[in-house]
Amino acid sequence: MGNARFPEAAVTTPLLWHFPISHYNEKVRWALDYKRIPHRREVLAASYLPRAWWATGAAHLPVLHLQSGAVGDSTAIIAALEAQWPDPPLYPQDPDLRARALEIEDWFDEEIGHPARTLLVGPLMTESGAERTADVMMRGMGGGARTAFRLLHPVFYRFYFWRHGVHDESRRKAPGVVASGLDRIAKETGAAGYLVGDSFTVADLTAAALLAPIARPQGTIWAAIEGMPDEVERFLEELGDHPGIAWVHEIYRRHRGESAEVRSQTRTRPGG
Ligand SMILES: N[C@@H](CCC(=O)N[C@@H](CS)C(=O)NCC(=O)O)C(=O)O
């Protein structure tokens, strides 16, 4: 893995390929930051398709490059981090609690992450036009990526909808499914404020990261995104008082510390 700017770091420093706006990518950024693992980040635009596929056999981000090789899928990446950097832990020691934490991680990954994306990106891509869609989807990326996205929008959004199963039925169901994720949080949070046991685990990290585009916690990339299509803003407003939304904000406040990204000069903001 070469990087001309960090020749000596290239061998030992984990490298994350990511999309800034993506909540599955946020899940991994957060795990790296929480464990205080110095790492480099590279934002990928259209080249993610061949590069991620070549590195992992699946054309999705996030991808994390470790000395042992490239790992794709946020759950597998966190498992690899937990094995190599066990402290602070994201998996509970107790086997029953660990099994529960992993079940919750999987449930939010499979059941909630996709509808949360559908709920936001479906209306954005069909109603807001190419310029605005590029502005939101390409946040944190270069001007070139934004321009290319804008020009390709009429074709790209169909590809995106196909890739991510965004269609009439999934769009109709998405609000109810996302609300069920918030209901699960409200129901299963214990007295200490966590989903499993009395400390922060991968279950909390996953649920909060995948719902962050809905809850828009302060300091994150999603907090600055206002003026989504009316149906989205109406739904987010209706959810405003849901205890699950307050929980996401609180988990971010307690546990989303500073970035551990290694940069040449500047530091990234929390959640950034
Ligand atoms: N289960 C995967 C989901 C990753 C995922 O859906 N990544 C999206 C970004 S949110 C992606 O790479 N989309 C591009 C594509 O599929 O073409 C994980 O947990 O990492």
The ligand as an SDF file (V2000), in Angstrom:
LIG
                    3D

 20 19  0  0  0  0  0  0  0  0999 V2000
  -22.7080   -4.5010    5.1030 N   0  0  0  0  0  0  0  0  0  0  0  0
  -21.7660   -3.5100    4.6140 C   0  0  0  0  0  0  0  0  0  0  0  0
  -22.5450   -2.3940    3.9530 C   0  0  0  0  0  0  0  0  0  0  0  0
  -21.6160   -1.3810    3.2940 C   0  0  0  0  0  0  0  0  0  0  0  0
  -22.3400   -0.4750    2.3220 C   0  0  0  0  0  0  0  0  0  0  0  0
  -23.5680   -0.5810    2.0830 O   0  0  0  0  0  0  0  0  0  0  0  0
  -21.5560    0.4380    1.7340 N   0  0  0  0  0  0  0  0  0  0  0  0
  -22.0850    1.3710    0.7890 C   0  0  0  0  0  0  0  0  0  0  0  0
  -21.8990    2.7900    1.3070 C   0  0  0  0  0  0  0  0  0  0  0  0
  -23.0870    3.0990    2.5870 S   0  0  0  0  0  0  0  0  0  0  0  0
  -21.3560    1.2460   -0.5290 C   0  0  0  0  0  0  0  0  0  0  0  0
  -20.2110    0.8650   -0.5830 O   0  0  0  0  0  0  0  0  0  0  0  0
  -22.0740    1.6020   -1.6020 N   0  0  0  0  0  0  0  0  0  0  0  0
  -21.5150    1.5840   -2.9250 C   0  0  0  0  0  0  0  0  0  0  0  0
  -22.0140    0.4300   -3.7380 C   0  0  0  0  0  0  0  0  0  0  0  0
  -22.5630   -0.5210   -3.1700 O   0  0  0  0  0  0  0  0  0  0  0  0
  -21.8470    0.4860   -4.9630 O   0  0  0  0  0  0  0  0  0  0  0  0
  -20.9300   -2.9970    5.7990 C   0  0  0  0  0  0  0  0  0  0  0  0
  -21.3730   -3.1370    6.9450 O   0  0  0  0  0  0  0  0  0  0  0  0
  -19.8160   -2.5050    5.5770 O   0  0  0  0  0  0  0  0  0  0  0  0
  1  2  1  0
  2  3  1  0
  2 18  1  0
  3  4  1  0
  4  5  1  0
  5  6  2  0
  5  7  1  0
  7  8  1  0
  8  9  1  0
  8 11  1  0
  9 10  1  0
 11 12  2  0
 11 13  1  0
 13 14  1  0
 14 15  1  0
 15 16  2  0
 15 17  1  0
 18 19  2  0
 18 20  1  0
M  END
$$$$
